[in-house]
Amino acid sequence: MDFLTLARARYSCRKFDTAKTVEQEKIDKIIEAGMIAPTAVNKQPFKIFEINHDKIEKLKKATPFTFDAPLFLVIGANKNEAYVRNFDNKNFAEIDATIVATHMLLEIQDLGLGATWVAHFDEKVLKTEFPQLNDYNIVAIFPIGYPAKDAEINPLHYQSKPKEKLHEQI
C-alpha cells in the first residue's frame, strides 16, 4: 500500500488475540525497520530490547498498559552515544530513538500486527526489573501482537486540529 494509506491505517491497538504469537520473521522485520531508520550523523544511539510474555509480571510492575500482548519491544536512547550539536549542546539521542520507534510502528502495521506506544511507565521500576536498560532513557514500550477481532480504534484517532493550526507557510 502507499505510505499515506499505511499511515492512516495505523492506530493504537489495545486488544490482542491472545491465542496468536508473533512469528520470528516478523519480529526480525520490525527490528530491521528500526535499524535502518536515520539518526543524526548515523550515530545510532538507541537499543531495542525484546521482552517476551513470560516476563510480563516484571513489566507490569512498571506499567499497567500491557494489554495481554504476547511481545513487547522497549526502545531506549543512550545520550552518551548520540550526536550533540556543538553550538548549543542539544543531544539527539531521544529524537533518534523516536525516529526509530516510528519506523518500527509503521512496519508493525504493514505486517498486519497491532501495537500502541506506551509512554506511561515508571522508568525507575522498569530499570530495577530489567537492569539491561540502565544505560538508556526509555522512550517507548510497544505491546505487539495480532489485533483481536473485536479490537476497536479509539474515536480520538480520527480527530485532528484544522490544517491551518498545524501548518503555516512563512
RAQUI-V63276 format. One record per residue. RES is the residue in one small letter. OMEGA is omega as a letter, one per 20 degrees, with the letter a starting at -180 (none if undefined). NEAR is the number of other C-alpha atoms within 10 Angstrom. Layout:
res = [RES,RES]
omega = [OMEGA,OMEGA]
near = [NEAR,NEAR]
This chain:
res = [m,d,f,l,t,l,a,r,a,r,y,s,c,r,k,f,d,t,a,k,t,v,e,q,e,k,i,d,k,i,i,e,a,g,m,i,a,p,t,a,v,n,k,q,p,f,k,i,f,e,i,n,h,d,k,i,e,k,l,k,k,a,t,p,f,t,f,d,a,p,l,f,l,v,i,g,a,n,k,n,e,a,y,v,r,n,f,d,n,k,n,f,a,e,i,d,a,t,i,v,a,t,h,m,l,l,e,i,q,d,l,g,l,g,a,t,w,v,a,h,f,d,e,k,v,l,k,t,e,f,p,q,l,n,d,y,n,i,v,a,i,f,p,i,g,y,p,a,k,d,a,e,i,n,p,l,h,y,q,s,k,p,k,e,k,l,h,e,q,i]
omega = [r,a,a,r,r,a,r,a,a,r,r,a,a,r,a,r,a,a,a,r,r,a,a,r,r,r,r,r,r,r,r,r,r,a,a,r,r,r,a,a,a,a,r,a,a,r,r,a,r,r,a,a,a,r,a,a,r,r,a,r,a,a,r,a,r,r,r,r,r,a,r,r,r,a,a,r,r,a,a,a,a,r,r,a,a,a,r,r,r,a,a,a,a,r,r,a,r,r,r,a,r,r,a,r,r,r,r,r,a,r,r,r,r,r,r,r,r,r,a,r,r,a,r,r,r,a,r,a,a,a,r,a,a,a,a,r,a,a,a,r,r,r,a,r,r,r,r,a,a,r,a,r,r,a,r,r,a,a,r,r,r,a,a,r,a,a,r,r,r,none]
near = [7,6,10,8,9,13,14,10,11,21,19,18,24,23,24,24,17,14,9,13,15,14,9,9,8,15,19,10,15,22,21,15,19,25,18,13,18,15,21,16,10,12,14,23,22,27,20,20,16,15,19,14,17,10,13,16,12,16,24,15,14,18,18,11,19,22,16,16,27,22,21,21,21,19,24,27,26,22,17,12,14,23,20,16,11,8,6,7,9,11,18,23,26,21,16,25,28,21,14,26,29,16,20,25,25,22,23,23,19,17,14,12,19,28,29,20,20,17,14,12,19,13,18,13,16,20,18,14,17,15,11,11,22,15,14,20,18,24,21,21,27,25,28,28,28,24,20,16,9,9,15,13,14,12,7,7,11,9,8,9,7,8,8,8,8,8,8,7,4,3]
